[in-house]
Amino acid sequence: MGFNPYMIDFSPRELVQELDKYIVGQQKLKRDVALTLWNHFIYLGIKESGQARNVEKSNLFIWGPPGTGKTETCKKAFEIVGVPHLVVDITSYTDAGYIGDKVENIVKNYLNYAGNPELARYGVIQIDEIDKKHRNESAGIDVSGVRVQQQLLKLIEGEVVRYDDKSTFDTRDLLFFVSGAFEGIENQAKFSHKQSSLGFTAKKSYEGGRIAEPTLEDFMKYGMIPEFLRRFGTFTRTEKLGEEELYQILKLETCKPRNKIVENFRASGMEIEFTDAALRKISQKAAEQKLGASGLSIVLNDMFNDFQFELSDRDIAQLVITPDIVENPSQCLDDLLTKLPRKKKNVPKNFALNSDTEGRAEFSFPNSPELYQQELDLIGTNELLSKYTATYFWEKGFSIEKALDTYRLWNARIDNIERDFLDNYDKELNITPSARAVAIRNIIENEAMNLEIYFAMRFKFWMHAQEFKESPAGKFDLNIKDCLEPERFYKKINNGKKNN
C-alpha cells in the first residue's frame, strides 16, 4: 500500500488482514488502529475539499500490559500503509529548561525520520510509555510529568514549531497515538458504571473483584490531566498474552526473538531447528514470566547463550531443539560437548555461505565487499549501485543470500510503484535502472525512509494527476536526471502536451 494523503487505497478490514500476518491476537487493537488511520485519511480528504469545519482528527489512546504488542502493532500498520511515522519513547523527556530531552525535539526528530516536511505533516507520531509521565505530586516542581503532558498537548492540538533557522512545521494535521502499560489501573477502587462527566464511556465487568475497563476518571486518578485525555477520540486496550498466544508468536515466520537465535547460530556455521513440542515448552516457560512477548526473548536468551558460546567453535552443522533441551539445557549441552570435536578454524565476523560436498554449511570470510558485488552483478545490478550496495551489505554482515533477497525486495517494491501508477492514472511509468539506483541509495543513506515514501515525497504524483490524464503519452520514463530534478520530469510531460 503506497501512501497518498488524499487517496485511501485500503479498507480497515484489509489492513487488519495484513496485520494478522504479523501480529497474534489483539483483534480490538488492530481494528481500532486500522479504523483510526482510515478515518484520518478521510478527514484529510474532507479538509482538502474545504468542508472540514465540523470535522476534526481523532487520535488514539492505547493501554495494556507490557509485551502485548502496543508499539509493534502500530509500527507494522504504519509500514503497511506507508505513512510517515515516528515512535517516541517519552521516558527521557522533560519540560523546557530542565535536564532531559525537550518535547519540541519530537517534531525535529520526526522530520529527520520522515524526510519531506510537506508529506510529513500528514503522518503519525506515536508517544510510547506515556504512563511514565503521570502527575508526580511528591516531586516538587513536576518537570517530567504534568508539564510534559502539557507540552505534548500543544503539539496534539496543533502548534507551529520552528525546526531550523528558516523553517517551521504545523502539527495540526498530524495524527497522534499514545500508549502505555498503566500497570495497576485495573486494581483501583470500583467506580460506578455511569458515563464519565468528561465524555468517555467505559463498560465495566467485574471478574473476581477486578475492573475490566477503567474510566477516564481512573486515568485522571492515575495522573493524566483531563485536557490531555480529551484530545483522544478512541481508547483501546491490549489483552494479556497467554501460553497459546506466545506459541503462535513463536510459529510466525517474522518472530524476532526466535529469528535472532537462528541468525546468531547461523553466524557460527550452524543451522538450528525447533520441534513443535519444543516451541510449546518455550511458550510455557515464557508465560510463567508474565511479561508478554518480552518473556520469549528472556527465555530464549537465557536458554541458548551458553549453547552459542560453547558450540561456536565445535564441528556441528545442525542442532535440533527438542523439549528435553528446553527442560534441561545445561545437561543436554554437557552431553553434546563430550561428543563434538573442535573446528579447525574459527568463524570470522562477516561471512558468505558456501556448501561443501557433504552438504555441510560452511562459512568463509570475504576480505572485501567484492564477493557481494560479484553476486549482485550476476542478477543484473545497476553498475552505479553495485559497489555501493555491496559495501552496505558487507558492513551490515549480511549473508549473500540475505543480501540478494534484500536487493530483489527493493526492486519488487519499485515494480509495485509502477503498477500503482498504472492503476491510479491509467498511464505506464518506467523507472529506469539509473533512477532505481538513486532511489535505493537514498533509502540506504536514510534507513527511516522506504521506497514508497521516497517517490511520493520526491515527485508528488497525486498533485499532478490532471497532467497525467491530459498527456497524450501512454508511457512516462523516469530517469536519474528526473530524480535529481523532479521538475524536469513534469517539463517533459508538459512539452509533450504542447507538441501535440
Secondary structure, DSSP 8 states (H G I E B T S, - for coil): ----TT-----HHHHHHHHTTT--S-HHHHHHHHHHHHHHHHHHHHHHTT--TT----EEEEE--TTSSHHHHHHHHHHHHT--EEEEEGGGEE-TTSSSEETTHHHHHHHHHH--HHHHTTSEEEEE-GGGGS--GGGSS-TTTHHHHHHHHHHHH--EEE-SSS-EEE-TT-EEEEEE--TTGGGS----SS--TTS------EETTEESS--HHHHHHHT--HHHHTTEEEEEE-----HHHHHHHHHSTT-HHHHHHHHHHHHTT-EEEE-HHHHHHHHHHHHHHTSTTHHHHHHHHHHHHHHHHHHTTB--SEEEE-HHHHH-HHHHHHHHHTT--B-SS---SS-EEEE-TT--EEEE--SSTHHHHHHHHHTT--HHHHHHHHHHHHHHT--HHHHHHHHHHHHHHHHHHHHHHHHHHSSEEEE-HHHHHHHHHHHHH-TT--HHHHHHHHH-GGGGHHHHHH-S-SEEEE-HHHHH-HHHHHHHHHHHHHH-
